[in-house]
Amino acid sequence: MRKIKAFLAVLSAAAMLTVTMVGCGGGLDVPTNTPAQQGQQGQQGGEQQGGEQQGQQGGEQQQAAELTYADGTVLRMATGYNSKKTGLTFDPDTAGEGITLADGKTYHTGDFKPTWVEVMNILNIKIEDKYQGNSANNEFDYWKEQMGSIDVLSGTASKLTEYGEAGSLVNIAEYLDSMPNFKAYLEANPIVRLSITGNTSNGAIYFSPYFDGVNDIERMPLMRVDMVQKLLDGEGEFKADASKNLAAAAYEPYMPTSGKISVDVVKLDGSAVETIAKDYDKAGNIVAKMNDALKAGAVDGVTAVNMLRTYIDEAYNGYYGTERSNLFVGQNAAWDVDELVALLRCVVANPQTLNGTDTIQGLFTRQDDNNQRRVDMFRFAGTLFGVRGLESRQDYLYVGTDGALHDARQDKEAYEAMEKMNAMVDEGLISKAFVDMSGEKTETYLQNDLGFMHYDYNQTQTIYNETLLQEGEKYMAVMVPVARWYDGTDENGVYMRFTESWRSVKTDGWGISKAGVGSDTNKLNAALKLIDYAFSEKGQILMSYGPDAFIKTKADGSYETFIFNGKEMPVIADATYEELWSKANGNYTNYARQYLGSTLSFAKSQAFEYQCTSAAGKEGAGNISTAIGLGTIKHPELAVTENSWYTSVPTILPTTKVENDTINGYTELSANGKFSSSKGGENIFVNMIVAGYTEEGLGSAEAAAKTVTESWGGAQYLALKQNAWSRLLTYYKSLQ
């Protein structure tokens, strides 16, 4: 619990300051009483109306569209996140002999978590927990042959759509006029509607979408800032009593070796954009210079640092002054992958200076024995080397400048990026644990100062500043790198920052079983009401924060608020802060899912998570947010854009059952095939980073792309996806 109480005090004070500032304008006056108390119509002809009152949209139409069901209607729900710990009810490991939460209530094994107690109270329904504790994919597979036994179930977007088209799931789109909150959300976010459209002939929707935040950056590069500063900042030369020699050069330059390129950066104070130059004529390419030095003889870590310092001074004409670390960690950062490789060489060659031992790892992943985390390494490669599709919302697809779909697995550029990453492995710049899967985890590397950098989620990783790092140490999100991207605006490519890691509809959702609800209108309406309520303003707060007992309130019962992304959002209660740390070690997502039962599906606001982010986490994310706002970091848009290269691929595409059956036959390309992102799966891109080209038919970038296209069904797969994409675009135009 080191530094936790001080951290909580800072967060609470900051939140209260923000509340005070916005309070003068009236603030968000969301009452804490339930929607039933706020405006429920009560008894109509002897039957109590379930859920929140509909908004006024023209009396007769609203009355006709009303979703009514009997009080106490039972919904059998096979829904959760990924395990028994993250279901609707408490599991034995979490509840133990009984667990008392910040709401003052004690919960036992099998009890519903606070969020779902509140849902039942608000909507006047009863829930039977049928969740088996599986991933969305496996949970759906468990129930798909016994759909009459459940009413609502988890599943992947693709399976929910596939089985919806086969007649197993309710078409929610048929009831949108009865769901004013969900309908309004889709109208305000048209790309969301396209992402969940399962049939372009009738606009069918077979699941409620899940958002882990929306229209915001997702993964970010994270660095030990103090290590960069120790190596690069200050007057004069870098000196150290001991260092190691650099490994033999394997990585070759990606960026130019001569000429100049211009890069837009945000000013150090975040006030505006300015253009700076990388002058390769003056400074050369730092990787090329180090490689030349290595050809001539041994290069130790001290020499490497001084080479990098000189390069920064010359290439940027003294722009960074003695705070050269800002090239990497500042608001005005302009680093690229070649400069990162040079920095990594300096890091791994100077462990005595950085951690007092004889070893330190450069790039690592959160869990080096978990394929679900290992794939972050090739995702990062896409950002480093300007390759689209490696962090796609669906498979490895992206929209090209021609408006058509492309598949990164069929692009030689993707494999060339893995070649570059493999060269980093050969130099020892990527962690030994990633190579041999010894099971290291982020916390081990950070706690023992053994790791320098990885690519991951900001809040969950920077929280280690409060629990593992010592005074003066800092782990922070840093700017997205400069790379050459072919967005169609210049045939030679554009040197800019671009991230494909952009939040949209997740790949999981909840559907309504047609056999389960059958002809029971009560069940159907209650399930639809649950979805609609989850997308109301109050419902979104409940599904993110949990019940009001976990939120800070004013004397009149309304929420204390702060400004988040331009909107007033609730401040969590002090007891919630304390409990977040005592029960989940500061990890908001684990706390919300395991204890509150929130963020299991629907629209998750990042406002709760932001309040739980460390000061370092807020600083780094703030720098990136400023850069995005000023346009120096570009990203996919959740819209059909004029330049199609910037159009985000929908999470699912409306493929037919016949098309799905055909696609499922391409086993190498399936979710459990050769490009898997699942925990126990295998991924060729990861294997190539570790060992290069070792599989038959994959002896070069060209050969690998050709094998996927011609031998593994890639051409046919892409044609089927393209057909669905074309139908979706036609449907989109019909909505205009």
C-alpha positions in Angstrom: 0.0 0.0 0.0 3.1 2.2 -0.3 2.1 5.7 -1.6 -1.5 4.7 -1.9 -3.0 7.1 0.7 -1.1 10.0 -0.7 -2.2 9.1 -4.2 -5.9 8.9 -3.1 -5.6 12.3 -1.4 -4.2 13.8 -4.6 -6.9 12.2 -6.7 -9.7 13.2 -4.4 -8.4 16.8 -4.2 -8.1 17.0 -8.0 -11.6 15.7 -8.4 -13.0 18.2 -5.9 -11.1 21.0 -7.5 -12.7 20.1 -10.9 -16.1 19.8 -9.3 -15.7 23.2 -7.7 -14.8 24.8 -11.0 -17.8 23.3 -12.9 -20.2 23.7 -10.0 -20.5 27.4 -10.7 -22.3 26.5 -13.9 -24.8 24.3 -12.2 -23.2 20.9 -12.8 -24.7 17.6 -13.9 -27.7 17.3 -11.6 -28.3 13.6 -12.0 -30.5 12.4 -9.0 -29.6 9.2 -7.2 -33.1 7.8 -7.2 -34.1 5.1 -9.6 -35.6 5.7 -13.1 -38.8 4.2 -11.7 -38.9 6.9 -9.1 -37.9 9.6 -11.6 -40.9 9.1 -14.0 -42.2 5.5 -14.2 -45.8 5.5 -15.1 -46.8 2.9 -12.6 -49.9 0.9 -13.0 -51.6 0.8 -16.4 -54.7 -1.5 -16.5 -53.5 -3.5 -13.5 -50.0 -4.3 -15.0 -47.0 -2.4 -13.6 -44.7 -0.8 -16.2 -41.2 -2.2 -16.1 -38.1 0.0 -16.4 -37.5 3.7 -17.2 -40.2 5.9 -18.7 -39.8 6.5 -22.4 -38.8 9.9 -23.6 -41.5 12.0 -25.2 -41.5 11.5 -28.9 -45.1 12.1 -29.8 -47.7 10.7 -27.5 -49.5 8.1 -29.7 -46.3 6.8 -31.2 -44.6 6.5 -27.8 -47.7 4.7 -26.3 -47.8 2.3 -29.2 -44.1 1.5 -28.9 -44.0 1.0 -25.1 -42.2 -2.1 -23.9 -44.3 -3.6 -21.1 -43.8 -6.7 -19.1 -45.0 -8.2 -15.8 -43.3 -7.2 -12.6 -40.8 -9.9 -11.7 -40.3 -11.3 -15.2 -37.4 -13.7 -15.1 -34.4 -13.5 -17.5 -32.1 -16.5 -17.7 -28.8 -14.8 -18.5 -25.6 -16.7 -19.7 -23.6 -13.5 -19.7 -20.3 -12.4 -18.2 -16.9 -11.3 -19.3 -14.2 -14.1 -19.4 -14.3 -16.1 -16.2 -16.4 -17.0 -13.2 -14.8 -14.0 -11.4 -16.2 -11.6 -13.9 -19.8 -12.8 -14.1 -23.0 -11.4 -12.7 -22.7 -13.2 -9.3 -19.9 -13.6 -6.8 -17.7 -16.7 -7.2 -16.2 -18.5 -4.1 -12.7 -17.1 -4.6 -13.9 -13.5 -4.6 -16.6 -13.7 -2.0 -14.8 -16.1 0.4 -16.8 -16.4 3.7 -18.5 -13.1 2.8 -17.2 -9.8 1.5 -18.3 -6.3 2.6 -18.0 -3.6 0.0 -18.0 0.2 0.0 -21.8 0.2 0.0 -21.7 -1.3 3.4 -23.4 -4.5 2.3 -22.0 -8.0 2.7 -22.1 -10.4 -0.3 -21.6 -14.2 -0.4 -20.9 -16.8 -3.1 -23.8 -16.8 -5.6 -25.1 -13.4 -4.6 -25.6 -10.9 -7.4 -23.0 -8.2 -7.6 -24.2 -4.6 -6.8 -24.7 -3.5 -10.4 -27.0 -6.4 -11.1 -28.9 -6.0 -7.9 -29.5 -2.5 -9.0 -30.6 -3.6 -12.5 -33.2 -5.9 -11.0 -34.5 -3.2 -8.7 -34.7 -0.6 -11.4 -36.2 -2.7 -14.1 -38.4 -4.8 -11.8 -37.1 -8.1 -13.2 -35.5 -11.2 -11.7 -32.3 -12.7 -13.2 -31.2 -16.3 -13.1 -27.5 -16.6 -13.5 -26.7 -19.2 -16.1 -23.2 -18.1 -16.9 -20.6 -20.9 -17.2 -17.6 -18.6 -16.7 -16.2 -18.9 -20.3 -14.9 -16.5 -22.8 -17.6 -15.1 -25.1 -16.7 -17.5 -27.8 -16.8 -20.6 -25.6 -19.8 -19.4 -23.6 -21.8 -19.2 -26.9 -20.5 -22.6 -28.0 -21.7 -24.1 -24.7 -25.3 -22.9 -25.2 -25.7 -23.0 -29.0 -27.4 -26.4 -29.0 -29.6 -25.6 -26.0 -30.8 -22.1 -26.8 -34.2 -22.8 -25.3 -32.6 -22.9 -21.8 -31.4 -19.3 -21.8 -32.8 -15.8 -22.7 -29.7 -13.6 -23.0 -26.2 -14.9 -23.7 -22.7 -13.7 -24.4 -21.0 -14.3 -27.7 -18.5 -13.0 -30.2 -19.9 -10.5 -32.6 -19.3 -12.8 -35.6 -21.0 -15.8 -34.0 -24.0 -13.7 -32.7 -24.5 -12.4 -36.2 -24.0 -15.8 -37.9 -26.5 -17.5 -35.6 -28.8 -14.5 -35.8 -28.9 -14.8 -39.5 -29.7 -18.5 -39.0 -32.7 -17.6 -37.0 -31.4 -18.3 -33.5 -31.3 -14.8 -32.1 -33.8 -11.9 -32.0 -33.4 -9.2 -34.5 -33.2 -6.2 -32.2 -33.6 -3.7 -35.0 -37.2 -4.6 -35.3 -37.8 -3.1 -31.9 -35.7 0.1 -32.1 -38.8 2.3 -32.0 -39.5 0.8 -28.6 -35.9 1.5 -27.5 -35.4 5.3 -27.5 -32.1 5.3 -25.7 -30.4 2.6 -27.9 -31.9 4.1 -31.0 -30.6 7.6 -30.1 -27.2 6.2 -29.5 -27.1 4.5 -32.9 -28.3 7.6 -34.6 -25.6 9.7 -32.9 -22.9 7.1 -33.9 -23.7 5.8 -37.4 -20.4 3.8 -37.7 -21.6 1.9 -34.6 -24.8 1.1 -36.4 -22.8 -0.2 -39.4 -20.5 -2.2 -37.1 -23.5 -4.2 -35.7 -25.6 -4.5 -38.8 -25.9 -8.2 -39.6 -28.0 -8.0 -42.7 -28.0 -5.2 -45.2 -31.3 -6.2 -46.7 -33.3 -5.5 -43.6 -30.8 -3.8 -41.3 -30.9 -6.6 -38.8 -29.0 -6.3 -35.5 -28.5 -9.4 -33.5 -26.6 -8.2 -30.4 -26.1 -5.2 -28.2 -22.6 -3.8 -28.7 -19.9 -3.5 -26.0 -17.6 -0.5 -25.8 -14.5 -0.3 -23.7 -14.5 3.4 -24.3 -15.2 4.7 -27.7 -13.5 7.0 -30.3 -10.3 7.3 -28.3 -6.8 5.8 -28.4 -6.5 2.3 -26.9 -2.9 1.0 -26.6 0.1 3.3 -26.1 3.9 2.9 -26.0 5.1 3.1 -22.4 8.6 3.9 -21.3 10.7 4.3 -18.1 11.0 8.0 -18.4 13.7 8.2 -15.7 15.9 5.8 -17.6 15.7 7.9 -20.7 16.5 11.1 -18.8 19.4 9.4 -17.0 21.0 8.4 -20.4 20.3 11.4 -22.5 19.9 14.6 -20.4 22.5 17.0 -19.2 25.6 19.0 -20.3 28.7 17.4 -21.6 29.3 13.7 -22.3 27.6 10.8 -20.6 29.9 9.0 -18.2 29.6 5.6 -16.4 31.9 3.4 -14.4 30.8 0.3 -16.3 28.8 -0.7 -19.4 28.4 -3.6 -21.7 29.3 -3.9 -25.4 26.5 -3.6 -28.0 25.6 -6.9 -29.8 26.6 -7.3 -33.4 24.4 -5.2 -35.7 21.4 -7.0 -37.2 18.8 -4.2 -37.5 19.2 -2.0 -40.6 17.8 1.5 -41.0 14.1 2.0 -41.7 14.2 5.8 -41.9 16.2 7.8 -44.5 20.0 8.0 -44.3 20.2 11.3 -46.1 18.1 14.4 -46.8 15.6 16.1 -44.5 12.1 15.4 -43.5 9.6 17.6 -41.7 7.6 16.5 -38.8 4.7 18.3 -37.0 5.0 18.3 -33.2 3.1 19.8 -30.4 5.0 22.5 -28.6 6.5 21.5 -25.3 3.9 23.5 -23.4 1.1 21.9 -25.4 -0.2 25.2 -26.7 0.1 24.7 -30.5 1.7 22.8 -33.3 5.2 23.6 -34.8 7.2 21.9 -37.6 10.7 20.6 -37.0 13.2 18.9 -39.3 15.1 15.6 -39.0 18.3 16.6 -40.8 20.0 13.4 -42.0 22.5 15.3 -44.2 23.9 16.8 -41.0 23.5 14.0 -38.5 23.3 10.9 -40.6 21.0 8.0 -39.6 21.8 7.0 -36.0 21.4 3.3 -36.7 23.6 3.4 -39.8 26.2 5.3 -37.8 26.2 2.8 -34.9 26.3 -0.1 -37.4 29.3 1.4 -39.1 31.0 1.8 -35.8 30.2 -1.9 -34.9 31.7 -3.0 -38.2 34.9 -1.3 -37.2 35.1 -2.8 -33.7 33.4 -3.1 -30.3 31.1 -0.3 -29.2 30.3 0.0 -25.5 27.2 1.4 -23.8 28.9 4.7 -22.9 30.0 5.3 -26.5 26.6 4.4 -27.8 24.9 6.9 -25.5 27.2 9.7 -26.6 26.6 8.9 -30.2 22.9 9.1 -29.7 23.3 12.4 -27.8 25.4 13.9 -30.6 22.9 12.7 -33.2 19.9 14.3 -31.4 21.8 17.6 -31.1 22.7 17.6 -34.8 19.6 16.1 -36.4 17.3 18.5 -34.6 19.6 21.5 -34.6 19.7 21.8 -30.9 15.9 21.9 -30.6 15.8 19.6 -27.5 18.7 21.3 -25.8 20.1 19.4 -22.8 16.7 17.7 -22.3 17.2 15.3 -25.1 14.9 12.8 -23.5 12.0 14.9 -24.7 12.6 13.5 -28.2 11.1 10.3 -26.7 9.1 11.3 -23.6 8.1 15.0 -24.1 4.9 16.6 -25.3 7.1 17.6 -28.3 8.4 14.1 -28.9 9.3 13.2 -32.5 11.0 9.8 -32.2 10.9 7.1 -34.9 11.8 3.4 -34.8 15.5 3.9 -35.8 15.9 6.3 -32.9 14.1 3.8 -30.7 16.5 1.0 -31.7 19.4 3.3 -30.9 17.9 4.1 -27.5 17.2 0.4 -26.8 20.9 -0.4 -27.7 21.9 2.2 -25.1 19.5 0.8 -22.5 20.5 -2.9 -22.7 24.2 -1.9 -22.8 24.0 0.2 -19.6 22.3 -1.9 -16.9 24.8 -0.9 -14.3 23.8 2.7 -14.6 20.0 2.0 -14.9 19.4 -0.7 -12.4 22.7 -1.6 -10.8 22.7 -5.2 -12.2 24.3 -6.8 -15.2 21.1 -7.1 -17.2 18.1 -5.1 -18.4 15.5 -6.0 -21.0 14.4 -3.5 -23.7 10.9 -4.3 -25.2 8.7 -6.7 -23.4 5.0 -7.7 -23.2 2.7 -7.9 -20.2 2.8 -11.7 -20.0 5.5 -13.3 -22.1 3.9 -16.8 -21.8 0.4 -15.6 -22.9 -0.3 -15.4 -26.6 -3.1 -12.9 -25.9 -0.5 -10.5 -24.6 2.4 -11.6 -26.9 0.5 -10.4 -29.9 0.9 -6.8 -28.7 4.5 -7.1 -30.0 3.4 -7.3 -33.6 0.7 -4.8 -33.0 3.4 -2.4 -31.9 5.4 -3.3 -35.1 2.6 -2.0 -37.2 2.8 1.4 -35.5 6.6 1.4 -35.7 6.9 0.5 -39.4 3.7 2.1 -40.9 1.8 -1.2 -41.5 -2.0 -1.2 -41.6 -4.2 -4.1 -40.4 -2.1 -5.4 -37.5 -4.4 -3.7 -35.0 -7.6 -3.9 -36.9 -11.1 -4.0 -35.3 -11.8 -7.2 -37.4 -9.2 -9.9 -38.2 -6.4 -8.1 -40.0 -8.6 -6.1 -42.4 -8.3 -2.4 -43.3 -9.8 -0.1 -45.9 -7.3 1.0 -48.5 -7.1 4.2 -50.5 -9.0 2.5 -53.2 -12.0 2.0 -50.9 -11.6 -1.8 -50.9 -10.7 -4.1 -48.0 -7.2 -5.4 -47.7 -5.7 -8.1 -45.4 -2.4 -7.5 -43.7 -1.7 -11.2 -43.7 -1.6 -10.9 -47.5 0.7 -7.9 -47.5 4.5 -8.4 -47.8 5.0 -5.2 -45.8 3.6 -6.9 -42.7 6.2 -9.7 -42.9 8.9 -7.2 -43.6 8.0 -5.5 -40.3 8.4 -8.8 -38.6 11.8 -9.2 -40.2 12.8 -5.9 -38.6 11.5 -7.0 -35.2 13.4 -10.3 -35.5 16.5 -8.3 -36.1 15.9 -6.6 -32.7 15.6 -10.0 -31.1 18.9 -11.0 -32.6 20.5 -7.9 -31.0 18.9 -8.7 -27.6 16.6 -5.6 -27.7 13.5 -7.6 -27.1 13.2 -9.4 -23.8 14.6 -12.9 -23.3 11.4 -13.9 -21.7 9.4 -13.0 -24.9 11.8 -15.3 -26.8 11.8 -18.3 -24.5 8.4 -17.7 -22.8 9.7 -18.0 -19.3 6.6 -16.4 -17.9 7.8 -13.0 -16.9 5.1 -10.3 -16.2 5.1 -6.5 -16.3 5.1 -6.2 -12.6 8.2 -8.3 -12.2 10.1 -6.2 -14.8 8.9 -2.9 -13.3 9.3 -3.8 -9.6 12.9 -5.0 -10.1 13.8 -2.4 -12.7 14.5 -5.1 -15.2 12.4 -3.8 -18.1 12.3 -0.6 -20.1 9.3 -0.5 -22.4 6.2 -2.2 -23.7 2.9 -1.4 -25.6 -0.3 -1.7 -23.6 -3.2 0.0 -21.9 -2.3 3.2 -20.0 -4.3 2.9 -16.7 -3.6 -0.7 -15.8 0.1 -0.4 -16.5 1.0 3.1 -15.2 -0.8 2.2 -11.9 2.5 0.4 -11.1 3.9 3.9 -10.4 2.0 3.8 -7.2 2.6 0.2 -6.2 5.9 -1.0 -7.5 8.2 1.9 -8.5 10.4 3.8 -6.1 10.7 7.6 -5.6 12.1 9.2 -8.7 11.1 6.4 -11.0 8.5 7.0 -13.6 6.7 4.7 -16.1 4.6 6.7 -18.6 2.8 6.6 -21.9 4.9 8.3 -24.6 4.0 9.8 -28.0 3.2 7.5 -30.9 6.2 7.2 -33.2 6.8 8.9 -36.6 6.6 6.4 -39.5 6.0 6.5 -43.2 2.4 5.9 -43.9 0.8 5.5 -47.4 -2.5 7.2 -46.9 -2.8 8.2 -50.5 -2.0 11.9 -50.1 1.6 11.4 -51.4 2.7 8.5 -53.6 6.0 8.4 -51.7 4.2 8.1 -48.4 3.9 10.7 -45.5 6.1 10.8 -42.5 3.6 11.3 -39.7 2.1 9.7 -36.5 -0.8 7.3 -37.0 -2.3 4.8 -34.6 -4.6 2.0 -35.6 -5.3 1.3 -31.9 -8.6 3.2 -31.9 -11.6 2.3 -29.7 -14.8 1.2 -31.3 -17.3 -1.6 -30.9 -15.6 -4.6 -29.2 -15.7 -8.1 -30.6 -18.1 -9.4 -27.9 -21.7 -8.6 -27.2 -24.9 -10.0 -25.8 -27.8 -11.4 -27.8 -31.4 -12.5 -27.1 -32.2 -16.2 -27.7 -35.2 -16.5 -29.9 -35.9 -20.0 -28.6 -35.4 -18.9 -25.0 -37.9 -16.0 -25.0 -40.2 -17.9 -27.4 -43.6 -16.4 -27.5 -43.3 -14.9 -24.0 -43.7 -11.2 -24.7 -42.7 -10.5 -21.1 -39.3 -12.1 -21.5 -38.7 -10.5 -24.9 -39.7 -7.0 -23.7 -37.7 -7.3 -20.5 -34.6 -8.3 -22.4 -35.0 -5.4 -24.9 -35.6 -3.1 -21.9 -32.4 -4.1 -20.3 -30.5 -3.2 -23.5 -32.3 0.1 -23.9 -31.7 1.1 -20.3 -28.0 0.3 -20.5 -27.7 3.0 -23.2 -29.6 5.6 -21.3 -27.5 8.3 -19.5 -28.2 6.7 -16.1 -27.7 3.2 -17.4 -24.3 4.1 -18.9 -23.3 5.4 -15.5 -24.5 2.3 -13.7 -22.7 0.0 -16.2 -19.5 1.9 -15.7 -19.5 3.0 -12.1 -21.8 0.5 -10.4 -24.7 1.8 -8.1 -24.9 5.2 -6.6 -23.6 4.0 -3.3 -20.1 3.9 -4.9 -20.4 7.5 -6.2 -19.8 10.8 -4.4 -23.1 12.7 -3.9 -24.1 16.2 -2.8 -26.4 17.0 0.0 -29.4 17.1 -2.4 -28.6 13.6 -3.6 -27.2 14.6 -7.0 -23.7 13.5 -8.1 -20.5 15.4 -7.5 -19.1 15.8 -11.0 -15.9 16.6 -13.0 -15.2 17.4 -16.6 -14.2 14.4 -18.7 -13.8 14.7 -22.5 -15.9 17.9 -22.3 -18.8 16.2 -20.4 -19.7 16.3 -16.7 -19.3 12.8 -15.2 -19.6 11.5 -11.6 -16.8 11.4 -9.1 -16.4 8.1 -7.3 -16.8 8.0 -3.5 -13.8 8.1 -1.2 -14.6 4.6 0.0 -14.6 3.3 -3.5 -11.1 4.7 -4.0 -9.9 2.9 -0.9 -11.6 -0.3 -1.9 -10.2 -0.2 -5.4 -6.7 -0.4 -3.9 -7.4 -2.8 -1.1 -9.2 -5.3 -3.2 -7.8 -4.8 -6.7 -4.5 -3.1 -6.2 -5.6 0.0 -8.1 -6.8 -1.9 -11.2 -10.1 -0.3 -12.1 -11.1 -2.9 -14.7 -10.5 -5.8 -12.3 -12.3 -4.1 -9.5 -15.3 -3.1 -11.6 -15.8 -6.6 -13.1 -14.9 -8.7 -10.1 -16.6 -6.8 -7.3 -19.1 -4.3 -8.8 -20.3 -6.3 -11.7 -20.0 -3.3 -14.0 -18.1 -3.0 -17.4 -19.2 -6.5 -18.4 -20.9 -5.3 -21.5 -22.7 -2.3 -23.1 -21.1 1.2 -23.1 -18.2 1.6 -20.6 -17.2 5.2 -19.9 -13.5 5.8 -19.3 -14.4 8.5 -16.7 -14.2 6.1 -13.8 -11.0 4.6 -15.1 -9.5 8.1 -15.6 -10.0 8.9 -11.9 -8.1 5.8 -10.9 -5.2 6.6 -13.2 -1.8 7.5 -11.7 -0.4 11.0 -12.0 2.2 9.7 -14.5 -0.6 7.9 -16.4 -2.6 11.1 -16.7 0.5 13.0 -17.8 1.4 10.7 -20.6 -2.2 10.2 -21.7 -2.7 13.9 -21.5 0.2 14.6 -23.9 -1.2 12.1 -26.4 -4.7 13.5 -26.1 -3.4 17.0 -26.8 -1.5 15.7 -29.9 -4.7 14.0 -31.1 -6.7 17.1 -30.5 -4.2 19.2 -32.4 -4.0 16.7 -35.3 -0.4 15.6 -35.0 -1.6 12.0 -34.2 -4.0 10.7 -36.9 -6.2 7.6 -36.5 -9.1 5.7 -38.1 -12.4 7.5 -38.0 -15.7 6.0 -36.9 -17.3 7.1 -40.1 -17.2 6.5 -43.8 -14.6 9.1 -44.6 -13.8 11.0 -47.8 -10.3 9.5 -47.8 -11.3 5.8 -47.3 -7.9 5.0 -45.8 -9.1 6.6 -42.6 -12.4 4.6 -42.4 -12.4 2.3 -39.5 -13.3 -1.3 -40.4 -16.5 -2.4 -38.7 -16.1 -4.9 -35.9 -18.2 -7.3 -38.0 -19.3 -7.4 -41.6 -22.8 -8.7 -42.7 -21.6 -12.0 -44.2 -24.3 -14.6 -45.0 -24.4 -18.1 -43.5 -23.1 -19.5 -46.8 -20.3 -17.0 -46.8 -19.5 -17.8 -43.1 -19.5 -21.5 -43.7 -17.0 -20.9 -46.5 -14.8 -18.6 -44.5 -14.8 -21.0 -41.6 -13.3 -23.6 -44.0 -10.1 -21.5 -44.3 -8.8 -23.0 -41.1 -5.3 -21.4 -41.2 -7.1 -18.0 -41.1 -9.7 -18.8 -38.5 -9.7 -17.5 -34.9 -7.9 -20.7 -33.8 -5.7 -21.0 -36.8 -2.2 -19.7 -37.5 -2.9 -16.1 -36.7 -4.7 -16.6 -33.4 -4.8 -13.9 -30.7 -6.3 -16.2 -28.0 -4.5 -17.0 -24.8 -3.4 -20.5 -25.7 -3.2 -19.9 -29.4 -0.3 -19.6 -31.8 0.5 -16.6 -34.1 2.8 -16.7 -37.1 3.6 -13.0 -36.7 4.8 -13.7 -33.1 6.8 -16.7 -34.2 8.5 -14.7 -36.9 9.5 -12.0 -34.4 11.1 -14.7 -32.3 12.7 -16.9 -34.9 12.3 -15.5 -38.4 11.1 -17.6 -41.3 10.9 -21.2 -40.0 7.7 -22.6 -41.5 7.4 -24.2 -44.9 6.1 -21.9 -47.5 7.0 -18.8 -45.5 10.6 -18.3 -46.5 10.4 -14.6 -47.3 8.0 -11.7 -47.1 6.8 -12.3 -50.6 6.5 -16.1 -50.2 4.5 -15.7 -46.9 2.0 -13.2 -48.4 1.6 -15.5 -51.5 1.1 -18.6 -49.3 -1.7 -16.9 -47.4 -3.3 -15.6 -50.6 -3.0 -18.7 -52.8 -2.7 -21.7 -50.5 -4.6 -20.8 -47.3 -7.7 -19.3 -48.9 -6.7 -15.7 -48.4 -7.9 -14.5 -51.9 -11.3 -16.2 -51.4 -11.6 -15.0 -47.8 -10.9 -11.4 -48.9 -13.4 -11.6 -51.8 -16.2 -12.7 -49.4 -15.4 -10.0 -46.9 -15.3 -7.5 -49.7 -18.7 -8.5 -50.9 -20.1 -7.9 -47.5 -18.3 -4.6 -47.2 -19.8 -3.5 -50.6 -23.3 -4.4 -49.4 -22.7 -2.5 -46.2 -21.6 0.6 -48.1 -24.7 0.3 -50.3 -26.9 0.0 -47.2 -25.1 3.0 -45.6 -25.9 5.2 -48.6 -29.6 4.1 -48.4 -29.7 5.6 -44.9 -28.5 9.0 -46.0 
